[in-house]
Amino acid sequence: MASMTTMEKLLLFHKLESDLFHRLVHDLAQDPAAMRWVIALWLWLESVGHHNFIRRVAALPGPVVLRFVEEAVACLRCLAGQCQAATADVEDGRGKRLPCTNALLTEPIDDAGYFQSHREILDGVTHYYRSVCLAVCNVNNSTTCMPNNTAGVPVAPPMVSSPIHTTPRVAPLPLNPMAASFPLNPMATPWIPMQSPLMEAPWIPMQSPLPDDYRSLFITFSKGYPISREDIMEFFDSVFGPCVETVMVEKVAPGQQPVYGRVILRSAAMIPVVLDGRQTAKFMIKGKHLWARIYIPSSRLSYP
């Protein structure tokens, strides 16, 4: 039996990256050139101690993966000295925050500005772009030749000289997600929930599946304007993908209306995504306000 070639070994070793690239390009309609740089950045993150970052991202539903892509592009632009371009269309600097990325890092990064003209990081990302991504991140998912001559390879991400044009465009959700439609590919492969350690923050116990308490959001309603379980679940699943396991609403006496509830998510990694990196988030569901924050267990709360 013939021994494996260097290229075959590289493809086998980086099959996860190759599969994720194929998903980004074909299922989520992203630009191949930009996605090679995105995966190169994620490979660099793993090389400096943020282990299994790509595996955890790959296990997430499409809408969430696009959030990670958006944050990676902002980091790459800052890395190439174009931080202003990373937030040109976003008010109050929201485009620089990294709520999704930080959810999977062993130590959080303040914002994308951390990468501003950071030559050492740029060299590391470029190394992975040249040595791995050009070889295994292939649009047709077929074997290619190893890039022996990299003289023509750009030394900085391509978004430095031109903007990224992707279909669909990755855009942050507004505070009220119903104010705009989420630009996703309707033909994208549906997400099938899987039990994997998507988030290993110190406050989360190391067991699978995680207990409900560590995958929950505490929600409150405006007094006199409660929202049904069905409407809450439909709203979050339509905006963020099928992320809700169940919804519980306060148990009240006859004639009274609930003012709080609890949303149990399928994955703890969805918490910073839903909250958009904030302590609390406000949503509008069928004309009624809903506030959400991380759930803190309390014996005083009563659910049916």
WOUR-V154109 format. One record per residue. PHI is phi in whole degrees, 0 to 359 (999 if undefined). NEAR is the number of other ideal C-beta (glycine too) atoms within 8 Angstrom. Layout:
BEGIN
PHI/NEAR  PHI/NEAR
END
This chain:
BEGIN
999/2  293/3  287/4  288/6  282/6  300/6  294/11  296/9  295/9  296/12  296/12  294/8  293/6  251/10  299/8  300/9  295/14  297/13  294/9  295/12  301/16  298/10  295/12  299/13  281/13  271/7  272/12  253/15  56/9  264/11  286/9  301/10  299/7  292/14  292/14  297/13  290/15  299/13  292/15  298/14  297/13  293/12  297/14  296/13  302/10  295/11  291/8  257/7  116/5  267/9  293/6  61/7  301/12  294/13  298/9  290/14  297/12  297/11  278/8  272/12  291/10  310/13  301/11  283/15  302/14  294/12  295/12  297/12  298/14  302/12  292/13  296/12  297/14  298/14  295/15  295/15  294/15  294/17  300/16  268/12  81/8  236/10  300/12  297/6  292/9  292/14  236/12  299/6  257/4  235/9  279/4  54/4  73/9  300/10  294/12  268/13  287/9  232/14  297/13  289/12  302/12  296/11  296/12  248/13  267/11  291/6  226/4  291/6  253/9  307/5  193/9  298/15  299/9  302/10  272/10  307/9  47/7  270/9  299/6  296/6  291/10  301/12  298/8  293/11  295/16  297/12  301/9  289/14  298/13  284/11  277/8  240/14  293/15  296/11  270/14  258/11  270/13  246/11  302/5  272/4  58/6  246/5  295/6  236/7  277/6  296/8  285/10  288/5  249/5  253/8  297/4  271/4  284/10  300/6  271/5  214/9  306/12  297/10  288/15  295/11  264/4  211/6  289/5  279/8  245/5  239/10  229/5  280/10  288/6  279/11  223/7  291/9  287/8  289/7  303/6  256/8  300/10  282/9  286/6  211/8  281/3  277/8  280/7  245/10  284/9  294/4  265/4  297/9  298/6  295/5  276/9  252/4  303/7  223/5  271/5  215/8  288/8  284/10  212/12  238/7  283/7  302/3  276/4  255/10  294/6  275/5  208/6  225/6  285/5  292/9  300/8  305/7  302/7  263/10  232/14  241/12  242/13  270/12  239/12  228/8  243/15  293/6  301/6  90/5  229/8  291/10  237/10  289/7  303/9  298/6  292/10  295/16  296/12  299/8  296/11  294/12  292/11  285/5  273/10  250/11  88/9  291/9  249/13  262/13  275/7  199/6  232/11  239/9  238/13  311/10  276/7  235/6  287/4  306/3  90/3  257/6  240/7  291/11  238/8  213/11  194/15  212/14  251/13  264/11  270/14  288/9  218/11  295/12  294/13  282/13  301/13  294/12  290/13  295/13  278/15  56/11  77/8  260/7  286/5  224/8  224/11  243/10  230/13  242/10  240/11  52/5  81/4  244/11  277/9  224/13  251/11  227/13  210/10  297/9  282/9  243/5  304/5  208/5  289/4  281/4  281/8  237/5  237/9  290/4
END
